[in-house]
Amino acid sequence: MRDVEHDEILGRAFDRRLVGRLTRIARPHHRLIAAAGVLFPLIAAFELVQPFLVKIAIDDHILRADWAGLTGVAALFLAALAVLAILRAVESYLMNLTGQRVMHDLRATIFRHLLRLDAAFYDRYAVGRLMTRVLNDVEAVNEAFTSGLFAVIGDIVTLVAVVGAMLWLDWRLALVTFSLVPVLAAVAAWFRVRARDAYREVRRRLARVNAFLQESIQGMAVIQLFAREAHEHRAFRRLNADYRRMLFRSTIWEASLYASVEALGSAALAVLLWYGARQIAAEALTFGTLVAFIQYTTRFFLPIRDLGAKYTVMQAAMASAERIFELLDVVPAVQAPPATSRPAPTSAAAVEFSSVWFAYEDERWVLRDCRFAVQRGEHVAIVGATGEGKTTCARLLNRFYDVARGRVLIEGMDVREWDLAALRRHVGIIFQDTVLFTGSVESNLQLGLDGRVTRPDLDRAIDAAHCRRLVETLPRGLGEELLERGANLSHGQRQLLAIARALVYNPAVLVLDEATSSVDPESEALIRRALARLVEGRTTITIAHRLSTVQSADRILVLHRGRVHEEGRHADLLRAGGLYARLWEISARTQQG
Amino acid sequence: MAPAGLGPAARALSRYLSRYRARYALGIACLLTATASSLAIPWTVQRAIEALEADTVGAAIGRYVGLVLLLAATNGIARLGSRFSIMGGAQRIEHDLRNDLYAALQRFPPAEIARRTTGDLMTRATSDAGAVRSLVGFGAISFIGTIAAFVGALTAMVSVDPWLTLWAMAPYPILIVIAKRANARIHAETDAAQHQLGVLSSTVQEHLAGMSVVRAYTMEEHAARVFDAANGEYLGRSLRLARTMAAFVPLTGVITGVGALIVLWLGGREVIAGRLSLGALVAFNGYLAYLAWPTLALGWTLALLRRGLTSMARVQEIIDGAPPREATTDGETAPGSATAPRIGFQNLTFAYDDRGPALRDVTFEIRPGETVAVVGPTGSGKSTLGALLARLWEPPPGAVLLDGRDVRTLPLRALRGTMGYVPQEAFLFSRSVSDNVSLEREALDAARVRDAAVASGVAEEIEGFPRGWQTVVGERGLTLSGGQRQRVALARALAGNPSLIVLDDVFASVDAAKEDEILRQLRPRLAGRTVLLMTHRLHAAQAADRIVVLVDGRVVQQGTHDELLRADGAYAQLWRIQQLEEEIAGA
């Protein structure tokens, strides 16, 4: 819907800059394109052979009662048909091959680019819109190649060939036929412009109908509660009728275009007949040539008529290309530094937030001068009310976002100096909502490491995460195929797999964004034990949404108003009677229900 | 032609078609005229050439030229007429269908609409309605045109030479056999490619939606490989389809060409033998050429018809599935009861379709003019109470009463006219703020709109906007904050001067201080009205005449704020939690 309203449907048909970029994308396939280029004139030539053979048949054989010769011409005719069919088959395949390969490459380019873009980008763009770029817009660009550019070239080649053949056969008759071309071109252009304008208006009104409809569907409760059904229906009927009227107008222009071109074609025939008859009478023209001309005329009129339609295809394709390139031009906000260095072995803290300021938009600070450090092997829990920036801390650690001010240091080195992949190998995150991918359980456990994990390592992780029983209950064990988002597993099973995945990944620093939704008590106990194994001896930061699990942490940081407000061990914080004590009481009372 | 299961759709469609009988009759007449005049052109050419053959010098060729021009004009006009009538009719049918669909949507309970998703309903109203238009528009023209072309051209050809007609048509059975086989293969391969496109699309969707994991686990390379595999497979399947198309499509051209070849060769022999005139041969070729296009387009036409019927079935499913329209009294706003009503919930147990009960055995009463607050944690069933009272969901018989009458027996208009309902999610239309408050109800003038907005505490902010009351809400208009939207929705409810007010957790998106302020301003407005206030914030409930505590769909406590605090039950527990939360927020 948004796309209908906001993305311009028709742009310029030809934009040098865009065409230049498209050409570069098509360059790897230049041999295919060249081959298609050779085929066009060949096909055009063979299309002209048939009417010419008809002329020969009539003039040289039928009118001279030469049955044997006619059979020879018929054989030639058959051969021409066969060659034309083969040429057409090759051309059709070549065109598709080129188009499909270009689309394949373009999709891959866009997808790889999307993989490089940062979290802030994904906050701005809905997944649905990006899908449109990868799938629909690429398809529209393909249309530009096959139905647009190639077809236009094909048509022009055909036109030139027909004109040439007609002039060669009989230049006077040809000129008589061409006399109607300016009329045809003018009529076609006149109607085409009107049809296009009407069509544009049709799209606009359809967008209005759709927007109204969508809003009605979403706000139906309000319409019903205030008994506005009749009133809204009247408004809808007005828009709907408006759309229908404009659609009919576009039909009028479109139909007039086709009808007038057809009528002009017949008029050309009448002119041919009139002039031809006089020439035949003067013995300046043969019957065969006249018949051949009648056939050439139709081949001549159709491309001129369809040129406009192809123009519209090109316009739509250019608008799509523009959107694709706009996306490809987005520069990732988070990038690996040009020269990567590894942290020197130091005694620095494993993780340090040094006066960190961060906001998702403008100056609405989520973290303000946030400072803390986590020592190697330490387990720290971050707690705080909803919206205090706990999860944000995790996102800054592995550079989903970059800080606005201050520094985040891992092993004493600013995360912005780390090689991005190395940083993310070093800091592992377990997310609140467990994302699993289509594919086998095994490939889900290996993720980015596939192939590099040995079977014993995998087995150890599965055992440590208490996943053994889960894996054994699956009919195909580790080879079991998961559905999209792991839909064929329970919530608890997915969490266990996510823990096993983190164990396989084996990061030096683990960030655990605790799941907020609860699972059944049995899974809960399993998950808790699996987590204990995961945390053991590892630098760990737990983002705690429920306080029941943080008591075992070495240290608890209470985040409030974007900075660390209190810190200490569970018992000390309780005794202090500050924010933590209050949070703890809420948590205890909520659980009592 | 209609596959099993599409019969009802075809019947429903014929009802729409019969509305435009006259248009379609005219359209078909024009189409037949156009076909006849098209076919008459080769016939005229035949006569002209025959005249030339007979007497090259003295032939009165002008007559034939004039006739061709006349036929061309007739053809053009008739073709225009057929397009205008039939396409116009089709556009009217699409228009009517969409109107009926909209009317049906208005009769669905909102929850049912939510279950079906906006996207699905939009698809039915747009692309499905469009497919029906193609069926009764282009599809109809093409289908009727094809039949007319075959009947007309074959008749003309037989009249020239029956034997030659037989020979010329000889390749057509082969064409039909090949087309059938090709179509089956193309169909299967298209399905395979489409299926792989679906796989590719969900691969992209999955990785884009799970991008945080992709990044965190540095699985970009892996994701790219998975994508490449799907992308490559799609390329392979598309090319397999392209190969089949490349092999078969030119073949159809060859076969129609062979028809022309046979006519030239055997027809030529007839001319040599003097049994056929050259003009007749040329005309014959013209008739045959006329058949080429409808033949090639036949598969496409049939696909269009099939797709249109399937879409019709999808649209009809919504129209037929809507609850029947309630017999309503005329008039824009049915006057609700002028005095504050009495509300009763009587042993109300209610479950949404497939889930456990949302409300269990709920019984309580709201006396006329009383304010009762229903409190409880998220998911305790508060909103369900309001939805049942407004009959957004149908309550069980005898369980929800207004002035002692089962709400199910009240006309919807009267029931909803009585109440001002403010839902949890404030929905605003992309119209002016003023229209959003008034909803263009006739009785509401600018003064009453403003008055309601003042009572909701939003008037000043609205008047502070550059375009004031004419500010358009929405993407390109001004974005209102959550709190502002809520208060506009509140003003909308108050503006109708209802005697019953239902507030469903209205103040969730404003802070406690703002909430207190709004409630203070609101209190005089609520005097003398029956108020059902559902809230998870106990502060808002404090001043109510009575508070009902709902936990897991059951009434666990009832009483005034002070009574409930003293009772030290669920309410006292919630109260303490919220106090702690306020302390934290204030720290």
Contacts between the chains, C-beta under 8 A, distances in Angstrom:
chain1	res1	chain2	res2	distance
A	1	B	122	7.0
A	50	B	257	7.2
A	50	B	260	7.7
A	54	B	264	6.3
A	54	B	285	7.9
A	57	B	264	5.6
A	57	B	268	6.0
A	58	B	268	7.9
A	58	B	278	6.9
A	61	B	268	6.8
A	62	B	268	4.5
A	62	B	271	5.1
A	62	B	272	6.0
A	62	B	278	6.9
A	62	B	281	7.7
A	63	B	278	7.3
A	65	B	272	4.6
A	66	B	272	7.7
A	67	B	268	7.7
A	67	B	269	5.8
A	67	B	272	5.7
A	70	B	264	7.8
A	70	B	265	6.4
A	70	B	268	4.7
A	70	B	269	7.0
A	70	B	272	7.4
A	71	B	265	6.7
A	73	B	264	7.8
A	74	B	261	5.9
A	74	B	264	6.4
A	74	B	265	4.0
A	74	B	268	8.0
A	77	B	257	8.0
A	77	B	261	5.0
A	77	B	264	6.8
A	77	B	265	8.0
A	78	B	258	7.4
A	78	B	261	5.9
A	81	B	253	7.9
A	81	B	254	5.3
A	81	B	257	4.4
A	81	B	258	6.8
A	81	B	261	6.9
A	82	B	254	6.9
A	84	B	250	7.4
A	84	B	253	7.4
A	84	B	254	7.8
A	84	B	257	7.9
A	85	B	250	4.1
A	85	B	251	6.3
A	85	B	253	6.2
A	85	B	254	4.5
A	86	B	250	7.5
A	88	B	249	7.5
A	88	B	250	3.9
A	88	B	253	6.9
A	89	B	246	4.5
A	89	B	247	5.9
A	89	B	249	7.8
A	89	B	250	4.8
A	90	B	246	7.3
A	92	B	242	7.3
A	92	B	245	6.4
A	92	B	246	4.2
A	92	B	249	6.5
A	92	B	250	7.1
A	93	B	242	5.8
A	93	B	243	6.1
A	93	B	246	3.9
A	96	B	238	7.4
A	96	B	239	6.9
A	96	B	242	3.5
A	96	B	245	7.5
A	96	B	246	7.1
A	97	B	239	6.4
A	97	B	242	6.7
A	100	B	235	5.6
A	100	B	238	4.8
A	100	B	239	5.9
A	100	B	242	6.8
A	101	B	235	7.0
A	103	B	235	8.0
A	104	B	231	5.7
A	104	B	232	7.3
A	104	B	234	7.6
A	104	B	235	4.5
A	107	B	200	7.9
A	107	B	231	5.6
A	108	B	224	7.8
A	108	B	227	7.1
A	108	B	228	6.4
A	108	B	231	5.9
A	111	B	204	6.5
A	111	B	207	8.0
A	111	B	224	7.0
A	111	B	227	5.1
A	111	B	231	7.8
A	112	B	224	5.8
A	114	B	208	6.6
A	115	B	207	7.7
A	115	B	214	6.8
A	115	B	220	4.5
A	115	B	223	6.0
A	115	B	224	6.4
A	116	B	220	7.5
A	119	B	211	7.6
A	119	B	212	7.0
A	119	B	215	7.3
A	122	B	208	7.6
A	122	B	211	5.6
A	127	B	205	6.4
A	127	B	208	4.7
A	127	B	209	5.5
A	130	B	204	7.9
A	130	B	208	5.7
A	131	B	201	6.7
A	131	B	204	6.0
A	131	B	205	6.0
A	131	B	208	7.1
A	134	B	204	5.3
A	135	B	197	7.5
A	135	B	200	7.7
A	135	B	201	5.9
A	135	B	204	7.4
A	206	B	126	7.6
A	209	B	98	7.6
A	210	B	122	6.7
A	210	B	125	7.8
A	210	B	126	6.1
A	211	B	430	7.3
A	213	B	102	7.0
A	213	B	122	6.5
A	213	B	125	5.5
A	213	B	126	8.0
A	214	B	118	6.1
A	214	B	122	6.0
A	215	B	429	5.8
A	215	B	430	6.4
A	216	B	102	7.2
A	216	B	105	7.0
A	216	B	106	7.9
A	217	B	105	6.5
A	217	B	113	5.9
A	217	B	118	5.0
A	217	B	121	5.5
A	217	B	122	7.2
A	218	B	118	6.1
A	218	B	427	6.7
A	219	B	427	4.4
A	219	B	429	6.2
A	220	B	105	6.9
A	220	B	106	7.0
A	220	B	108	7.2
A	220	B	110	4.9
A	220	B	113	5.3
A	221	B	110	3.9
A	221	B	392	6.1
A	221	B	423	6.0
A	221	B	427	7.1
A	222	B	423	7.4
A	222	B	427	5.2
A	222	B	429	8.0
A	222	B	439	7.7
A	222	B	492	7.9
A	223	B	106	6.8
A	224	B	106	7.2
A	224	B	110	6.7
A	224	B	392	7.1
A	224	B	412	7.9
A	224	B	416	7.2
A	225	B	390	6.0
A	225	B	392	7.5
A	225	B	416	5.7
A	225	B	419	7.8
A	225	B	421	4.8
A	225	B	423	7.6
A	226	B	416	7.1
A	226	B	439	5.3
A	226	B	441	7.4
A	226	B	492	7.3
A	226	B	496	7.1
A	227	B	333	6.6
A	227	B	334	7.3
A	227	B	412	7.4
A	227	B	413	5.2
A	227	B	416	5.3
A	227	B	417	6.3
A	228	B	439	5.4
A	228	B	440	7.7
A	228	B	441	7.7
A	229	B	106	4.6
A	230	B	332	7.3
A	231	B	332	7.4
A	231	B	439	7.6
A	231	B	440	6.1
A	232	B	106	7.3
A	233	B	99	7.7
A	233	B	102	6.3
A	233	B	103	6.0
A	233	B	106	6.6
A	236	B	99	7.2
A	236	B	102	5.1
A	237	B	99	5.8
A	240	B	95	5.6
A	240	B	98	5.6
A	240	B	99	5.9
A	240	B	102	7.8
A	241	B	95	6.7
A	243	B	95	7.7
A	244	B	91	5.1
A	244	B	92	6.8
A	244	B	94	7.3
A	244	B	95	4.3
A	247	B	91	5.3
A	248	B	87	7.5
A	248	B	88	5.6
A	248	B	91	5.7
A	251	B	83	6.6
A	251	B	84	7.2
A	251	B	87	4.8
A	251	B	88	7.1
A	251	B	91	7.2
A	252	B	84	7.0
A	255	B	79	7.5
A	255	B	80	5.7
A	255	B	83	3.8
A	255	B	84	6.7
A	255	B	87	7.1
A	256	B	80	6.6
A	258	B	79	7.4
A	258	B	83	7.9
A	259	B	76	4.4
A	259	B	77	7.7
A	259	B	79	4.8
A	259	B	80	4.7
A	259	B	83	7.5
A	260	B	76	6.6
A	262	B	72	7.8
A	262	B	75	6.7
A	262	B	76	6.2
A	262	B	79	6.8
A	263	B	72	4.9
A	263	B	73	6.4
A	263	B	75	6.7
A	263	B	76	3.7
A	265	B	72	7.9
A	266	B	41	6.1
A	266	B	68	6.2
A	266	B	69	7.5
A	266	B	71	6.9
A	266	B	72	3.1
A	266	B	75	6.7
A	267	B	69	6.3
A	267	B	72	5.7
A	269	B	41	7.0
A	269	B	45	7.4
A	269	B	68	6.0
A	269	B	72	7.7
A	270	B	65	4.8
A	270	B	68	4.1
A	270	B	69	4.9
A	270	B	72	6.9
A	271	B	65	7.9
A	273	B	45	6.7
A	273	B	48	5.7
A	273	B	61	6.7
A	273	B	64	6.4
A	273	B	65	5.4
A	273	B	68	6.4
A	274	B	61	6.3
A	274	B	62	7.1
A	274	B	65	4.3
A	277	B	48	6.9
A	277	B	52	5.8
A	277	B	59	6.4
A	277	B	61	3.9
A	278	B	61	7.6
A	280	B	52	5.9
A	280	B	56	5.7
A	281	B	52	7.7
A	281	B	56	4.8
A	281	B	57	4.9
A	281	B	59	7.5
A	283	B	56	7.8
A	287	B	49	7.1
A	287	B	52	7.7
A	287	B	53	7.9
A	287	B	278	6.1
A	291	B	282	5.5
A	294	B	45	7.5
A	294	B	282	7.6
A	385	B	581	7.4
A	385	B	584	5.6
A	385	B	585	7.2
A	398	B	215	7.6
A	398	B	216	6.0
A	400	B	212	7.0
A	400	B	215	6.6
A	400	B	216	7.8
A	421	B	218	4.9
A	424	B	215	6.8
A	424	B	216	6.2
A	424	B	217	7.4
A	424	B	218	4.7
A	425	B	218	5.9
A	428	B	216	7.1
A	428	B	217	7.4
A	429	B	216	4.5
A	431	B	212	6.3
A	431	B	213	6.6
A	431	B	216	7.4
A	435	B	209	7.7
A	435	B	210	3.9
A	435	B	212	7.3
A	435	B	213	4.4
A	437	B	206	6.0
A	437	B	207	7.5
A	437	B	210	6.6
A	437	B	226	7.8
A	438	B	202	7.3
A	438	B	203	7.3
A	438	B	206	6.2
A	439	B	226	7.3
A	447	B	213	7.8
A	447	B	217	4.5
A	447	B	219	4.6
A	447	B	222	6.4
A	448	B	217	4.9
A	448	B	218	4.5
A	448	B	219	3.6
A	448	B	220	7.5
A	448	B	221	6.8
A	448	B	222	5.3
A	450	B	222	5.9
A	484	B	202	6.0
A	484	B	206	5.8
A	485	B	206	7.2
A	485	B	210	7.8
A	501	B	217	7.6
A	505	B	217	6.1
A	560	B	584	7.6
A	560	B	587	6.5
A	565	B	587	7.6
A	579	B	584	5.7
A	579	B	587	5.8
A	582	B	580	4.6
A	582	B	583	5.8
A	582	B	584	5.5
A	583	B	580	7.9
A	583	B	584	6.8
A	585	B	576	7.8
A	585	B	580	5.8
A	586	B	577	5.1
A	586	B	580	5.0
A	586	B	581	6.5
A	589	B	573	5.6
A	589	B	576	6.3
A	589	B	577	5.2
A	590	B	577	6.4
A	592	B	573	6.8
A	593	B	377	8.0
A	593	B	551	7.2
A	593	B	570	7.8
A	593	B	573	8.0
